[in-house]
Amino acid sequence: MLSVSDIHTYYGDSYILQGVSLAVDKGKAIALLGRNGMGKSTTIRSIVGFTPPKTGRITFQGQDVTHSAPHHRARLGMALCPQGRRIFPSLSVEENLTMAARTRGRTGSAVWDTGRIYERYPVLKARARLKGTSLSGGEQQMLAIGRGLMTNPDLFMLDEPSEGLAPMLVRDIGRIIAELRETGLSILLVEQNITMALDVADWVYVISSGRIVHEGVASELAANEEVKVRHLGVAHAQQS
């Protein structure tokens, strides 16, 4: 589905990604973990085309998209639920959903449309005519996820979806991501909440200072105290 091979990405003179490689197989949920400032969001921005890498290669659905525009990648089947939700404040909940709608040739029950979104997330249906900014933080995150699904993507990327949410809402977002994985949707999750990420991911990459320093199945990382302490900032007191 997605292959990122040895990408090097800069912000001006700042050398952020220093040879990142990762892959997302069809129907799998992949988590990218790391502390703040280690390159997680830059990896997403490189993949989606907001901050293209200076060198390296990104292929999606068998096509080289390394230097293609973000809208071209979206048409191929990428979708992003961005960090901070980024809902449109002047639009209603339903308008936020429908402005992104694209069937991409799909029909029947497999299509993500407003009916399916409202069935899955009834709270959005109840608030359909309200401005997006009137929603709670957790509801706004559901709306941002729903907006991404309305593009009917093949690969859904989520950048820090649990950020700023209470623990109960984090569990709700984790449940939503797990349900999406069960539908066969390919997922790339960037997350700081290690517990939630390990619960939903099939495979995990850990990034530190712009380099992938660990990869493996989620259960292996859950048991790897050295990696968690050294690269994820998990304190010894939190591990018991």
Rosetta silent file (secondary structure, phi, psi, omega in degrees, C-alpha in Angstrom):
SEQUENCE: MLSVSDIHTYYGDSYILQGVSLAVDKGKAIALLGRNGMGKSTTIRSIVGFTPPKTGRITFQGQDVTHSAPHHRARLGMALCPQGRRIFPSLSVEENLTMAARTRGRTGSAVWDTGRIYERYPVLKARARLKGTSLSGGEQQMLAIGRGLMTNPDLFMLDEPSEGLAPMLVRDIGRIIAELRETGLSILLVEQNITMALDVADWVYVISSGRIVHEGVASELAANEEVKVRHLGVAHAQQS
SCORE:     score description
SCORE:     0.000 S_00000001
   1 L     0.000  -54.824 -179.385    0.000    0.000    0.000 S_00000001
   2 E  -136.376  134.186  174.537    2.658    2.516    1.099 S_00000001
   3 E  -131.491  121.951  176.149    6.441    2.337    0.976 S_00000001
   4 E  -111.250  118.231 -171.733    8.676    5.080    2.392 S_00000001
   5 E  -122.726  107.879  169.780   12.293    4.476    1.477 S_00000001
   6 E    53.242   51.231 -179.195   15.241    6.383    2.975 S_00000001
   7 E   -86.852  143.490  177.797   13.622    9.837    2.966 S_00000001
   8 E  -125.465  117.467 -173.841   15.522   12.929    4.094 S_00000001
   9 E  -124.664  138.991 -177.780   13.374   15.961    4.867 S_00000001
  10 E  -121.492  150.408  161.598   14.380   19.487    5.841 S_00000001
  11 E  -111.723  100.783 -172.955   12.668   22.574    7.212 S_00000001
  12 L    62.815 -122.405  178.321   14.916   25.231    5.730 S_00000001
  13 L   -90.679   -4.337 -177.727   18.383   24.342    6.972 S_00000001
  14 E   -81.031  122.207 -176.486   17.031   22.101    9.738 S_00000001
  15 E   -90.349  101.540 -170.851   17.685   18.439    8.947 S_00000001
  16 E   -94.328  -62.042  179.330   14.635   16.654   10.373 S_00000001
  17 E   -95.690  124.442 -170.975   14.215   13.213    8.793 S_00000001
  18 E  -118.943   61.496  176.960   17.535   11.450    8.350 S_00000001
  19 E    95.138   44.003 -178.603   16.819    8.374    6.290 S_00000001
  20 E   -77.990  132.866  173.438   13.363    7.246    7.437 S_00000001
  21 E  -132.815  135.260  175.152   11.987    4.031    5.920 S_00000001
  22 E  -159.353  168.189 -179.446    8.676    2.378    6.746 S_00000001
  23 E  -144.439  148.963  173.682    5.863    0.462    5.085 S_00000001
  24 E  -124.736  115.376  177.282    2.114    0.028    5.459 S_00000001
  25 L   -83.060  157.265 -179.042    0.651   -3.195    4.085 S_00000001
  26 L   -59.757  130.713  176.592   -2.920   -3.405    2.865 S_00000001
  27 L    78.216    7.193 -178.314   -5.406   -3.831    5.689 S_00000001
  28 L  -106.064  152.469  173.700   -2.826   -3.304    8.450 S_00000001
  29 E  -106.273  119.454 -177.699   -2.645   -0.718   11.229 S_00000001
  30 E  -114.271  134.111  177.624    0.849    0.722   11.674 S_00000001
  31 E  -110.501  138.452  173.151    1.864    3.005   14.551 S_00000001
  32 E  -114.042  113.709 -174.569    4.706    5.531   14.481 S_00000001
  33 E  -113.966  154.709  177.058    5.769    6.400   18.020 S_00000001
  34 L   168.726  162.043  177.299    8.269    8.841   19.466 S_00000001
  35 L   -71.998  171.311  176.988    8.722   11.730   21.821 S_00000001
  36 L   -57.882  138.559  174.090    7.907   15.320   20.871 S_00000001
  37 L    78.787   11.035 -176.820   10.162   16.791   18.203 S_00000001
  38 L   -91.294  -11.715  176.833   11.549   13.473   16.979 S_00000001
  39 L   117.893    9.081 -177.762   10.049   13.667   13.465 S_00000001
  40 H   -62.627  -55.871 -177.334    6.670   11.922   13.689 S_00000001
  41 H   -67.305  -32.213  176.643    4.552   14.693   12.198 S_00000001
  42 H   -64.527  -35.532  176.161    7.237   15.552    9.651 S_00000001
  43 H   -61.540  -45.821  177.115    7.051   11.953    8.442 S_00000001
  44 H   -61.129  -44.047 -178.568    3.298   12.337    7.925 S_00000001
  45 H   -64.381  -34.208  176.256    3.801   15.691    6.184 S_00000001
  46 H   -68.022  -42.414 -178.363    6.354   14.111    3.864 S_00000001
  47 H   -65.360  -42.577 -176.040    4.040   11.229    3.023 S_00000001
  48 H   -81.234  -15.552  175.159    1.031   13.435    2.332 S_00000001
  49 L   102.482    4.016  178.367    3.096   15.947    0.348 S_00000001
  50 L   -71.817  -36.505  178.801    3.003   19.033    2.571 S_00000001
  51 L  -132.683   82.506 -174.453    6.766   18.890    3.178 S_00000001
  52 L   -62.310  146.208  177.298    8.281   16.742    0.419 S_00000001
  53 L   -69.738  151.581  177.149   11.585   15.014    1.163 S_00000001
  54 L   -75.684  -37.402  175.978   14.753   16.304   -0.452 S_00000001
  55 E  -139.363  166.461 -177.275   15.923   12.753   -1.207 S_00000001
  56 E   102.956 -176.129 -173.534   14.459    9.274   -0.913 S_00000001
  57 E  -142.606  138.884  175.274   11.323    7.733   -2.404 S_00000001
  58 E  -124.198  122.411  175.839    7.652    7.388   -1.477 S_00000001
  59 E  -119.175  141.588 -179.510    5.439    4.979   -3.397 S_00000001
  60 E  -137.604  127.015 -177.500    1.694    4.573   -2.908 S_00000001
  61 L    55.105   32.281  178.587   -0.478    2.010   -4.643 S_00000001
  62 L    83.683   -0.096 -179.776    2.556    1.192   -6.790 S_00000001
  63 E  -107.765  141.298  174.922    3.046    4.790   -7.977 S_00000001
  64 E   -76.562  113.472 -178.402    5.992    7.040   -7.166 S_00000001
  65 L  -114.917   16.538 -172.779    4.428   10.046   -5.402 S_00000001
  66 L   -51.862  -40.272 -175.688    7.623   11.496   -3.913 S_00000001
  67 L  -119.026   15.912  179.125    7.198   14.846   -5.634 S_00000001
  68 L   -82.645  158.809 -177.722    3.503   14.817   -6.519 S_00000001
  69 L   -71.144  153.420  178.909    1.060   17.378   -5.122 S_00000001
  70 H   -55.345  -39.443 -177.880   -1.012   16.591   -2.017 S_00000001
  71 H   -67.038  -29.222  176.626   -4.277   16.672   -3.979 S_00000001
  72 H   -67.296  -41.981  178.125   -2.879   14.058   -6.379 S_00000001
  73 H   -64.312  -38.899  177.944   -2.079   11.760   -3.458 S_00000001
  74 H   -62.286  -40.763  179.584   -5.581   12.321   -2.062 S_00000001
  75 H   -66.567  -27.165  177.023   -7.102   11.294   -5.380 S_00000001
  76 H   -76.376  -16.447  176.923   -5.045    8.104   -5.286 S_00000001
  77 L   124.090   13.333  173.214   -6.595    7.235   -1.924 S_00000001
  78 E   -87.319  144.978  170.734   -4.633    8.919    0.893 S_00000001
  79 E  -140.787  149.223 -178.022   -6.512   10.722    3.665 S_00000001
  80 E  -128.680  128.529  165.754   -5.235   12.597    6.698 S_00000001
  81 E   -98.209  102.963 -166.876   -6.855   13.323   10.037 S_00000001
  82 L   -76.697  159.064  173.789   -4.517   16.164   11.011 S_00000001
  83 L   -61.054  136.096  179.896   -3.041   17.033   14.361 S_00000001
  84 L    83.490    5.183  174.194   -5.259   19.549   16.139 S_00000001
  85 L    73.853  -49.641  175.082   -8.374   18.358   14.226 S_00000001
  86 L    53.713   40.232  174.380   -8.445   21.413   11.912 S_00000001
  87 L   -71.406  160.327 -177.481  -12.192   21.369   11.406 S_00000001
  88 L   -87.412  112.352 -170.207  -13.684   24.286    9.459 S_00000001
  89 L   -67.610  -26.631 -178.001  -15.117   26.672   12.087 S_00000001
  90 L   -85.165   -4.736 -177.451  -17.576   28.464    9.772 S_00000001
  91 L  -105.818  152.217  174.775  -19.176   25.198    8.604 S_00000001
  92 E   -72.497  171.109  176.902  -21.729   22.972   10.294 S_00000001
  93 H   -56.772  -48.175 -178.451  -20.942   19.417   11.264 S_00000001
  94 H   -65.409  -38.255  178.389  -22.661   18.121    8.133 S_00000001
  95 H   -66.326  -36.993  175.279  -20.918   20.679    5.907 S_00000001
  96 H   -59.499  -37.426 -179.828  -17.562   19.661    7.374 S_00000001
  97 H   -73.838  -49.494 -170.797  -18.359   16.098    6.338 S_00000001
  98 H   -74.194  -23.996  179.157  -19.837   16.696    2.900 S_00000001
  99 L   -65.003  -21.634 -178.944  -17.168   19.139    1.706 S_00000001
 100 L   -97.630   -2.389 -169.239  -14.711   16.233    1.734 S_00000001
 101 L   -62.851  132.355  176.211  -17.057   13.666    0.160 S_00000001
 102 L  -156.355  121.992 -177.226  -15.618   11.545   -2.629 S_00000001
 103 L   -81.249  -25.216 -177.489  -16.819    8.038   -3.509 S_00000001
 104 L    53.432   37.595  175.037  -13.757    7.149   -5.638 S_00000001
 105 L    82.141    1.150 -179.164  -15.966    4.810   -7.655 S_00000001
 106 L   -83.590  152.872  179.785  -17.222    2.790   -4.706 S_00000001
 107 L  -137.878  166.204  173.872  -20.857    1.785   -4.346 S_00000001
 108 H    74.768 -155.165 -173.287  -23.138    0.097   -1.862 S_00000001
 109 H   -69.494  -14.018 -179.232  -22.509   -0.506    1.819 S_00000001
 110 H   -78.464  -12.229 -176.016  -18.738   -0.087    1.449 S_00000001
 111 L   -80.536  131.688  170.060  -19.088    3.656    0.776 S_00000001
 112 L   -83.486  110.075  174.500  -18.455    6.087    3.606 S_00000001
 113 L  -129.291 -178.212 -176.333  -21.259    8.665    3.273 S_00000001
 114 H   -61.681  -35.990  179.123  -23.115   10.803    5.820 S_00000001
 115 H   -60.689  -44.018 -179.430  -25.568    7.978    6.517 S_00000001
 116 H   -70.444  -38.834  177.281  -22.790    5.556    7.406 S_00000001
 117 H   -61.920  -46.531 -178.458  -20.913    8.186    9.432 S_00000001
 118 H   -67.005  -33.472  177.011  -24.061    9.064   11.394 S_00000001
 119 H   -66.036  -40.512 -178.608  -24.842    5.392   11.978 S_00000001
 120 H   -76.230  -35.809 -176.556  -21.349    4.797   13.337 S_00000001
 121 L  -128.968   79.147 -174.737  -21.168    8.077   15.302 S_00000001
 122 H   -57.584  -28.254 -179.236  -24.715    9.098   16.341 S_00000001
 123 H   -61.423  -31.327  178.082  -23.485   12.126   18.276 S_00000001
 124 H   -71.289  -36.132  176.962  -22.524   13.762   14.962 S_00000001
 125 H   -63.764  -42.027 -179.278  -26.010   13.176   13.567 S_00000001
 126 H   -64.909  -23.691 -177.711  -27.558   14.804   16.653 S_00000001
 127 L  -114.047   21.298 -170.659  -25.343   17.870   16.116 S_00000001
 128 L   -56.628  -34.566 -175.640  -25.388   17.902   12.297 S_00000001
 129 L   -93.887   -2.299  178.859  -26.624   21.486   11.985 S_00000001
 130 L   -83.722  155.481  174.189  -24.377   22.941   14.670 S_00000001
 131 E   -64.803  144.486 -179.507  -21.079   24.643   13.964 S_00000001
 132 H   -57.911  -32.586 -177.562  -18.144   22.307   14.323 S_00000001
 133 H   -72.857   -9.544  177.905  -16.600   24.560   16.944 S_00000001
 134 H   -82.525   -8.375 -178.874  -19.612   24.011   19.244 S_00000001
 135 L   -80.174  157.174  172.729  -18.579   20.376   19.714 S_00000001
 136 L   -70.047  171.058  179.894  -16.487   19.071   22.591 S_00000001
 137 H   -59.276  -43.678  179.084  -12.883   18.081   21.960 S_00000001
 138 H   -65.966  -38.983  178.176  -13.765   14.413   21.622 S_00000001
 139 H   -67.238  -37.828  176.217  -16.676   15.186   19.294 S_00000001
 140 H   -63.272  -36.894  178.161  -14.441   17.391   17.154 S_00000001
 141 H   -67.569  -38.699  174.066  -11.993   14.504   16.855 S_00000001
 142 H   -60.761  -41.183  178.999  -14.828   12.219   15.724 S_00000001
 143 H   -63.898  -42.429  178.879  -15.783   14.854   13.167 S_00000001
 144 H   -63.827  -38.809  176.477  -12.202   15.083   11.900 S_00000001
 145 H   -66.403  -44.801  178.748  -12.076   11.289   11.562 S_00000001
 146 H   -60.449  -39.803  178.136  -15.454   11.269    9.825 S_00000001
 147 H   -61.312  -41.493  177.744  -14.321   13.970    7.397 S_00000001
 148 H   -65.120  -40.609 -179.946  -11.311   11.862    6.443 S_00000001
 149 H   -65.987  -28.609 -178.990  -13.452    8.767    5.960 S_00000001
 150 L   -65.847  -13.378  173.552  -15.791   10.687    3.658 S_00000001
 151 L   -82.808   -3.330 -177.550  -12.990   10.705    1.074 S_00000001
 152 L    50.983   60.963 -174.574  -13.279    6.881    1.040 S_00000001
 153 L   -77.776  161.434  167.850   -9.525    6.398    1.433 S_00000001
 154 L   -93.818  -29.244  177.082   -7.398    3.304    0.964 S_00000001
 155 E  -127.974  123.712 -179.650   -4.862    4.638    3.484 S_00000001
 156 E  -113.682  118.746  178.790   -6.002    6.668    6.481 S_00000001
 157 E  -104.471  132.767  179.965   -3.339    8.584    8.393 S_00000001
 158 E  -123.944  122.057 -176.399   -4.087    9.974   11.845 S_00000001
 159 E  -104.988  104.731  178.359   -1.709   12.473   13.426 S_00000001
 160 L    53.520   55.665 -177.725   -1.951   12.524   17.246 S_00000001
 161 L   -66.960  -20.260 -178.659   -5.722   11.826   17.432 S_00000001
 162 L   -91.709   -1.079 -174.176   -5.681   11.465   21.232 S_00000001
 163 L   -58.200  127.557  174.145   -3.938   14.813   21.820 S_00000001
 164 L    77.188    7.660 -177.475   -5.612   16.912   24.509 S_00000001
 165 L  -100.983  150.043  176.092   -8.359   14.395   25.265 S_00000001
 166 L   -67.392  155.204 -176.731   -9.380   12.991   28.637 S_00000001
 167 H   -51.702  -39.800 -179.790   -8.502    9.321   29.276 S_00000001
 168 H   -64.248  -38.753  179.211  -12.094    8.141   28.680 S_00000001
 169 H   -71.958  -33.379  174.972  -12.170    9.913   25.315 S_00000001
 170 H   -60.449  -41.891  177.078   -8.763    8.483   24.407 S_00000001
 171 H   -62.207  -38.792  178.425  -10.257    5.024   24.917 S_00000001
 172 H   -63.290  -43.587  179.656  -13.159    5.990   22.637 S_00000001
 173 H   -65.712  -39.735  175.955  -10.763    7.131   19.889 S_00000001
 174 H   -61.101  -40.253  178.005   -8.778    3.925   20.276 S_00000001
 175 H   -63.788  -40.799  178.653  -11.989    1.915   19.896 S_00000001
 176 H   -61.880  -44.827 -179.373  -12.858    3.848   16.725 S_00000001
 177 H   -64.782  -40.132  178.465   -9.420    3.162   15.208 S_00000001
 178 H   -63.072  -39.233  178.644   -9.680   -0.528   16.132 S_00000001
 179 H   -65.639  -39.810  178.585  -13.094   -0.708   14.441 S_00000001
 180 H   -64.677  -38.992  176.806  -11.706    0.916   11.296 S_00000001
 181 H   -60.327  -38.885 -178.875   -8.880   -1.627   11.234 S_00000001
 182 H   -66.581  -23.268  177.382  -11.475   -4.401   11.410 S_00000001
 183 L   -77.793   -7.212 -178.773  -13.115   -3.037    8.235 S_00000001
 184 L    94.765    5.296  178.738   -9.837   -3.684    6.368 S_00000001
 185 L   -71.939  134.930  175.280   -8.798   -0.040    6.108 S_00000001
 186 E   -78.478  133.667 -172.247   -5.022    0.522    6.024 S_00000001
 187 E  -131.734  135.808  168.304   -3.999    2.870    8.839 S_00000001
 188 E  -119.439  113.886 -174.559   -0.886    4.844    9.745 S_00000001
 189 E  -109.759  120.299  171.441   -1.207    6.195   13.284 S_00000001
 190 E   -99.824  124.741 -168.892    1.148    8.809   14.718 S_00000001
 191 E  -155.485  146.256  172.131    0.639    8.850   18.448 S_00000001
 192 L  -100.222  -18.861  178.567    2.223    9.679   21.803 S_00000001
 193 L   -79.025   98.766 -172.050   -0.221    7.609   23.812 S_00000001
 194 H   -64.501  -42.713 -177.144    1.756    4.383   23.817 S_00000001
 195 H   -60.666  -48.578 -179.930   -0.908    2.227   25.452 S_00000001
 196 H   -63.008  -43.980 -178.542   -3.611    3.169   22.959 S_00000001
 197 H   -62.425  -43.408 -179.083   -1.279    2.803   19.968 S_00000001
 198 H   -68.293  -26.686  178.689   -0.069   -0.644   21.021 S_00000001
 199 H   -69.668  -31.680 -172.330   -3.663   -1.775   21.532 S_00000001
 200 H  -105.849  -15.578 -171.807   -4.681   -1.004   17.929 S_00000001
 201 L   -90.005  146.756  170.486   -1.484   -1.501   15.894 S_00000001
 202 L   -85.698  -36.856 -175.440   -0.266   -4.599   14.103 S_00000001
 203 E  -140.870  146.006 -173.972    3.270   -3.251   13.653 S_00000001
 204 E  -129.329  137.310  169.150    5.124   -0.405   15.336 S_00000001
 205 E  -114.268  142.232  174.412    7.965    1.910   14.347 S_00000001
 206 E  -115.976  128.952 -179.149    9.787    4.084   16.881 S_00000001
 207 E  -113.134  139.090  177.519   11.431    7.283   15.667 S_00000001
 208 E  -144.261  126.227  179.570   14.135    9.250   17.498 S_00000001
 209 L    50.942   42.493  174.218   16.022   12.293   16.180 S_00000001
 210 L    78.427   12.339  179.326   14.728   11.723   12.667 S_00000001
 211 E  -132.580  144.699  172.915   15.689    8.048   12.437 S_00000001
 212 E   -75.378  120.640 -175.786   13.771    4.800   12.902 S_00000001
 213 E  -109.870   -9.296  178.318   15.403    3.150   15.912 S_00000001
 214 E  -159.959  144.774  169.589   13.064    0.214   16.448 S_00000001
 215 E  -148.799  151.273  179.916   10.385   -1.727   14.609 S_00000001
 216 E   166.769  178.902  177.703    8.406   -4.826   15.404 S_00000001
 217 E   -67.986  153.593 -173.190    5.037   -6.248   16.371 S_00000001
 218 H   -59.563  -39.537 -177.494    3.182   -4.286   19.026 S_00000001
 219 H   -64.394  -31.912  178.432    3.399   -7.007   21.665 S_00000001
 220 H   -68.112  -41.996  178.641    7.195   -7.085   21.397 S_00000001
 221 H   -66.851  -37.405  179.133    7.468   -3.348   22.012 S_00000001
 222 H   -56.967  -30.972 -178.807    5.054   -3.601   24.941 S_00000001
 223 L   -95.784   -3.471 -175.286    7.545   -5.948   26.592 S_00000001
 224 L   -95.427   90.215 -175.434   10.689   -4.033   25.570 S_00000001
 225 H   -67.680  -33.692 -178.097   11.401   -1.814   28.555 S_00000001
 226 H   -62.341  -47.048  179.987   14.747   -0.583   27.207 S_00000001
 227 H   -64.958  -42.281 -178.528   13.222    0.917   24.039 S_00000001
 228 H   -63.206  -41.188 -179.791   10.295    2.426   25.955 S_00000001
 229 H   -72.502  -45.548 -173.081   12.557    4.086   28.503 S_00000001
 230 H   -73.863  -41.114 -170.966   15.263    5.223   26.090 S_00000001
 231 H  -112.513  -14.556 -178.175   13.210    6.399   23.123 S_00000001
 232 H  -115.796   -1.309  175.835    9.652    6.929   24.359 S_00000001
 233 L    70.593   24.002  178.465   10.322    8.561   27.708 S_00000001
 234 L   -79.155  119.827 -177.790    8.441    5.932   29.708 S_00000001
 235 L   -74.739  152.534 -179.864    9.533    6.281   33.322 S_00000001
 236 H   -56.846  -34.934 -177.402   10.418    3.182   35.331 S_00000001
 237 H   -67.738  -21.552 -176.987    7.567    3.919   37.719 S_00000001
 238 H   -88.775   -7.688 -170.874    5.069    3.701   34.834 S_00000001
 239 L   -87.508  -19.753 -175.207    6.183    0.299   33.664 S_00000001
 240 L   -74.840    0.000    0.000    4.930   -1.903   36.505 S_00000001
